[in-house]
Amino acid sequence: MLDTIKQLCAQPGVSGWEDSVRDYIRKRVSPHAGDVHTDALGNLIVYKKGQKTPSKKLVLCAHMDEVGIIVTGVTEDGFVKFSSVGGIDRRVLMGKRVYIGENGVFGVIGNKAYHLVSREDREKIPALDAMYIDIGAESKDAAEKLVSLGDTGAFDPSIVEFGDGYIKAKALDDRVGCAVLVKLIESPLPVDCTFVFTVQEEVGTRGAYAAAYSEAPDIALIVEGTTAADLPSVPAGKQVCALGGGVVVPFMDGATVYDKELYALLTQLAGDNGIPWQTKTTISGGTDAGAVQRSRGGVMTAGIAAPLRNLHSPACVGCTRDFEAVYRLAALFLEEMGKRY
């Protein structure tokens, strides 16, 4: 599965421009699925028959999009002005490499040189409108031949494996979830299942709203990446979850109170099968689960996630052992659905 994660993370897929990710997934899953189609918003919806047709419709979701930048202007001297797509901590942007538009125009995010910054301003985080992207153009005309307003840019796709099973990459949130769904589709299933690779999660779970309405699941499992703050600067009680601690099974976040029966089932499955698991110790954030749960008359919704450091940055860090734990628990969940329904 690690190779799939690497290939997915290498694709650019800023919210609303997930084409490359969707094309890769479609090629992988089409030979193994009964139906594969894309809806009007861009969600990739895959149906695969299993050994049994359950009495309740099952849907598994993972989002394809990632945070990034969008071009909002070009200065007279050829620098690109931009805004963020999705929630990005401005502190991580300075000096980072981005690739803009369909042609992957290379650029570096910059700001006023440090030795020209006042002592007072050194204590502040620069606003986005004070930053620029240097694409090597010497004039506005030269820059506009390379990029256009509305072009999106993704962070540098380079990937590094390091330490004891750790990996650094952009977009692990949520290409890990996408890889888990791909692996499930490529395997025999105990039950019929619909898999939804959603768009625009990072800008308001928009794809999930549309897909949940059209697919009308009875039970949904959202497969995600989630914030791990297991760092020396964070008090133990606020570290949320930890890398190497196994799959994260949340009971609540800022958008969802997860179904208590499904939460109990997932934690029991993990415990009974020797899968390391943990939960989140902070109630914050939100995922596609919030949109799916509220669809139509309501959906029984659960979530599982891989713990990730430096979420929404060019250098997200995860642990391969956690990725495997997420996959194992998702597979066991489908088996249990086959027994119950």
KAHUKA-V194422 format. One record per pair of residues at least 4 apart in sequence whose C-alpha atoms are under 6 Angstrom apart, sorted by sequence separation. I is the first residue (numbers start at 1). J is the second residue. D is the distance in Angstrom with one decimal. If there is no record, write none. Layout:
# KAHUKA-V194422
i->I j->J d->D
i->I j->J d->D
This chain:
# KAHUKA-V194422
i->13 j->17 d->5.5
i->26 j->30 d->5.7
i->38 j->42 d->5.6
i->39 j->43 d->5.5
i->75 j->79 d->5.3
i->100 j->104 d->4.8
i->144 j->148 d->6.0
i->162 j->166 d->5.3
i->172 j->176 d->5.6
i->201 j->205 d->3.7
i->208 j->212 d->5.8
i->211 j->215 d->5.8
i->212 j->216 d->5.5
i->252 j->256 d->5.6
i->268 j->272 d->5.9
i->289 j->293 d->5.8
i->294 j->298 d->4.9
i->337 j->341 d->5.7
i->13 j->18 d->4.1
i->38 j->43 d->5.5
i->74 j->79 d->5.6
i->99 j->104 d->4.6
i->100 j->105 d->4.8
i->137 j->142 d->5.6
i->161 j->166 d->5.8
i->200 j->205 d->5.8
i->252 j->257 d->4.5
i->270 j->275 d->4.7
i->293 j->298 d->5.5
i->311 j->316 d->5.4
i->38 j->44 d->4.6
i->74 j->80 d->4.6
i->99 j->105 d->5.1
i->137 j->143 d->5.2
i->161 j->167 d->4.4
i->200 j->206 d->5.5
i->252 j->258 d->5.6
i->293 j->299 d->4.7
i->310 j->316 d->4.8
i->37 j->44 d->5.9
i->73 j->80 d->5.9
i->74 j->81 d->5.7
i->99 j->106 d->4.7
i->160 j->167 d->5.7
i->200 j->207 d->5.6
i->251 j->258 d->5.3
i->309 j->316 d->5.7
i->37 j->45 d->5.4
i->73 j->81 d->4.8
i->98 j->106 d->6.0
i->160 j->168 d->5.2
i->199 j->207 d->4.8
i->293 j->301 d->5.7
i->309 j->317 d->5.0
i->11 j->20 d->6.0
i->36 j->45 d->5.8
i->72 j->81 d->5.6
i->98 j->107 d->5.3
i->159 j->168 d->5.7
i->198 j->207 d->5.2
i->230 j->239 d->4.8
i->308 j->317 d->5.6
i->11 j->21 d->5.7
i->36 j->46 d->4.5
i->72 j->82 d->4.8
i->97 j->107 d->5.8
i->159 j->169 d->4.8
i->198 j->208 d->5.9
i->229 j->239 d->4.3
i->308 j->318 d->4.9
i->35 j->46 d->5.7
i->71 j->82 d->4.4
i->97 j->108 d->4.6
i->229 j->240 d->6.0
i->35 j->47 d->5.1
i->70 j->82 d->5.4
i->96 j->108 d->5.7
i->228 j->240 d->5.7
i->230 j->242 d->5.3
i->34 j->47 d->5.7
i->70 j->83 d->5.4
i->95 j->108 d->6.0
i->96 j->109 d->5.5
i->228 j->241 d->4.9
i->34 j->48 d->5.1
i->69 j->83 d->5.7
i->95 j->109 d->5.1
i->228 j->242 d->5.4
i->33 j->48 d->4.8
i->69 j->84 d->4.4
i->94 j->109 d->5.6
i->95 j->110 d->5.6
i->68 j->84 d->5.9
i->69 j->85 d->5.3
i->94 j->110 d->5.5
i->306 j->322 d->5.9
i->68 j->85 d->5.1
i->67 j->85 d->5.5
i->67 j->86 d->5.0
i->111 j->131 d->4.8
i->110 j->131 d->5.7
i->110 j->132 d->5.5
i->109 j->132 d->5.7
i->109 j->133 d->4.4
i->108 j->133 d->5.3
i->107 j->133 d->5.8
i->108 j->134 d->5.2
i->107 j->134 d->5.3
i->107 j->135 d->4.4
i->248 j->277 d->5.8
i->250 j->279 d->5.1
i->254 j->283 d->5.9
i->246 j->276 d->4.5
i->247 j->277 d->4.7
i->248 j->278 d->4.9
i->249 j->279 d->4.9
i->250 j->280 d->5.6
i->253 j->283 d->4.7
i->254 j->284 d->4.4
i->246 j->277 d->4.5
i->248 j->279 d->5.0
i->253 j->284 d->5.0
i->254 j->285 d->4.8
i->255 j->286 d->4.8
i->253 j->285 d->5.9
i->254 j->286 d->5.2
i->253 j->286 d->5.9
i->256 j->290 d->5.0
i->255 j->290 d->5.0
i->241 j->280 d->5.5
i->240 j->280 d->5.0
i->262 j->302 d->5.9
i->240 j->281 d->4.7
i->259 j->300 d->5.8
i->240 j->282 d->5.4
i->259 j->301 d->5.6
i->258 j->301 d->5.9
i->259 j->302 d->6.0
i->258 j->302 d->5.4
i->177 j->223 d->5.0
i->18 j->65 d->5.8
i->177 j->224 d->5.1
i->15 j->65 d->4.8
i->101 j->151 d->5.1
i->174 j->224 d->5.6
i->14 j->65 d->5.3
i->15 j->66 d->5.9
i->81 j->132 d->5.0
i->101 j->152 d->5.6
i->174 j->225 d->5.5
i->13 j->65 d->5.1
i->14 j->66 d->4.8
i->80 j->132 d->5.5
i->100 j->152 d->5.7
i->173 j->225 d->4.8
i->13 j->66 d->5.7
i->14 j->67 d->5.5
i->80 j->133 d->4.9
i->100 j->153 d->4.0
i->14 j->68 d->5.6
i->79 j->133 d->5.8
i->99 j->153 d->5.2
i->79 j->134 d->5.4
i->98 j->153 d->5.9
i->99 j->154 d->5.5
i->249 j->304 d->4.8
i->98 j->154 d->5.4
i->248 j->304 d->5.5
i->98 j->155 d->4.4
i->248 j->305 d->5.0
i->98 j->156 d->5.4
i->247 j->305 d->5.8
i->78 j->137 d->5.1
i->97 j->156 d->5.4
i->247 j->306 d->5.5
i->78 j->138 d->5.3
i->77 j->138 d->5.9
i->78 j->139 d->4.1
i->77 j->139 d->4.4
i->78 j->140 d->4.3
i->76 j->139 d->5.9
i->77 j->140 d->5.6
i->76 j->140 d->4.7
i->243 j->307 d->5.6
i->75 j->140 d->6.0
i->78 j->143 d->5.2
i->247 j->322 d->5.6
i->246 j->322 d->4.6
i->72 j->149 d->5.4
i->71 j->149 d->5.1
i->244 j->322 d->5.9
i->247 j->325 d->5.4
i->71 j->150 d->5.2
i->226 j->305 d->6.0
i->228 j->307 d->5.3
i->246 j->325 d->5.9
i->247 j->326 d->5.1
i->70 j->150 d->5.8
i->71 j->151 d->5.4
i->208 j->288 d->5.7
i->212 j->292 d->5.3
i->219 j->299 d->5.9
i->221 j->301 d->5.9
i->225 j->305 d->4.8
i->227 j->307 d->5.9
i->228 j->308 d->5.1
i->70 j->151 d->5.6
i->218 j->299 d->5.5
i->219 j->300 d->4.8
i->220 j->301 d->4.8
i->221 j->302 d->4.9
i->222 j->303 d->4.6
i->223 j->304 d->5.2
i->224 j->305 d->4.4
i->225 j->306 d->4.7
i->226 j->307 d->5.1
i->227 j->308 d->5.4
i->228 j->309 d->5.0
i->70 j->152 d->4.2
i->209 j->291 d->5.2
i->213 j->295 d->5.9
i->219 j->301 d->5.9
i->221 j->303 d->5.4
i->223 j->305 d->5.6
i->225 j->307 d->5.9
i->226 j->308 d->5.8
i->69 j->152 d->5.5
i->205 j->288 d->5.3
i->208 j->291 d->5.9
i->69 j->153 d->5.0
i->68 j->153 d->5.8
i->68 j->154 d->5.1
i->66 j->171 d->5.5
i->63 j->174 d->5.8
i->62 j->177 d->5.2
i->62 j->178 d->5.4
i->86 j->202 d->5.0
i->86 j->203 d->5.2
i->64 j->197 d->5.9
i->59 j->193 d->6.0
i->61 j->195 d->5.9
i->63 j->197 d->5.3
i->64 j->198 d->5.8
i->65 j->199 d->5.6
i->58 j->193 d->5.3
i->59 j->194 d->4.8
i->60 j->195 d->4.9
i->61 j->196 d->4.7
i->62 j->197 d->5.1
i->63 j->198 d->4.4
i->64 j->199 d->5.7
i->65 j->200 d->5.9
i->59 j->195 d->5.7
i->61 j->197 d->5.9
i->63 j->199 d->5.9
i->53 j->191 d->5.7
i->50 j->189 d->4.5
i->51 j->190 d->4.9
i->52 j->191 d->4.6
i->53 j->192 d->5.3
i->50 j->190 d->5.0
i->51 j->191 d->5.4
i->50 j->191 d->4.1
i->12 j->154 d->5.7
i->50 j->192 d->4.3
i->49 j->192 d->4.2
i->48 j->192 d->5.8
i->170 j->314 d->4.7
i->48 j->193 d->5.7
i->170 j->315 d->5.6
i->190 j->335 d->5.6
i->169 j->315 d->5.4
i->170 j->316 d->5.6
i->10 j->157 d->5.0
i->47 j->194 d->4.4
i->168 j->315 d->5.6
i->169 j->316 d->5.4
i->180 j->327 d->5.4
i->191 j->338 d->5.5
i->46 j->194 d->5.7
i->168 j->316 d->5.5
i->46 j->195 d->5.0
i->168 j->317 d->4.5
i->45 j->195 d->5.9
i->167 j->317 d->5.6
i->45 j->196 d->4.6
i->167 j->318 d->5.5
i->44 j->196 d->5.9
i->166 j->318 d->5.7
i->44 j->197 d->5.1
i->166 j->319 d->4.5
i->32 j->186 d->5.7
i->43 j->197 d->5.7
i->165 j->319 d->5.7
i->43 j->198 d->4.7
i->165 j->320 d->5.5
i->43 j->199 d->5.5
i->59 j->217 d->5.9
i->58 j->217 d->5.8
i->155 j->314 d->5.6
i->57 j->217 d->5.1
i->60 j->220 d->5.7
i->57 j->218 d->5.1
i->58 j->219 d->5.1
i->59 j->220 d->4.8
i->60 j->221 d->4.8
i->61 j->222 d->4.8
i->62 j->223 d->5.3
i->9 j->171 d->5.6
i->56 j->218 d->5.6
i->58 j->220 d->5.9
i->60 j->222 d->5.8
i->8 j->175 d->6.0
i->5 j->176 d->5.9
i->5 j->179 d->5.7
i->4 j->179 d->6.0
i->16 j->200 d->5.7
i->15 j->200 d->4.6
i->88 j->312 d->5.8
i->55 j->341 d->5.2
i->54 j->341 d->5.0
